[in-house]
């Protein structure tokens, strides 16, 4: 695959992240936290696609060894599993954000953004799991892994900053309701993804 094809693939893999980053950014997180989260998102995407690539490469050797015809079934199963897991994580994170937003309105309530600790790791894994299925497919092709990792990492980093930054700006105008709105959007997004998979 050429550089342009890898760029298009990277942008496609980053669309889910962008749609999730905007409502999360409404928590009005600091720029330093946005940069750190963008790095984590990029690293997870790279690890997932490389893991999927090596798994697909190994599967290709097995298929070739047994002389079987290649089937898209493993890829479809992986994509469905990834979508279901991702939708549940998004809905769960949205519910968490709504609860945190409600807690802020209570006396002594503290608002916590979801871009730190275990929450960031779970979020990064859920939005990058599609890269696992993409890497599985790429494992059957001739791909420059260094070029793939560089392009994917750079694109995901930029998309994360744009999405979180846009959400941060929106959060300034929405004030205290930003967490509630962002959480509701994430829950709706999770339900939508799950509905598409099940139907």
C-alpha positions, 0 to 999 in steps of 0.5 A: 500500500502506498502513502496516500492509501495509508493516509486515507485508511488512517483518517477513516480509522480516526473518524470514531475518535473524532466523534468521541473526542468532541463531547469529551472535550466539553469537560473543558480539560487543559491543553496539557491533558489534551496533548497527553491524551492525543499521544495515548490515542495515537500509541493505542492505534499503532499498537492495535493495528500492528497487533492485528497485522501480525495476527493476520500475517500469521493467519495468512500463513496458516491458510496458505499452509492448509490450502484453504480459501481465504474467508472474510469471516474472521475479519467480520467477527473481529469487527463485530466484537470491536463494535459491540465492545466499543459501543458499551464502553462509550455508553458507560463513559457517557453515563459516568460523565452524566453522573459526574456532571450531576455531582458537580451541582451538589454541594462539595461536588468535584468534576473529574475529566475522563482523560486520566488513569484507567478511564483514559486507557479504557477509552483509548482501547475502545476507540482504537479497537477498529484498528485491530480489524484493519490490521488483520486485513493488512496482514494479508498484504505487503505493507511498510510497517514503519510508514504505516505506524508513522502516518497512522500515529500522526493522523490520530494525534492531529484528529484527537487534538482537533476533536478535543480542542473543538469540544473544549471551545464548545464547553466554554459556551455551554458552561456547567451543562457541557458534561451533561450534554457530552455524556448524553452524546456519548450514550446516544453514540454508543446505542447507535453503534450497538443498534447498527451491529445488532440490526 
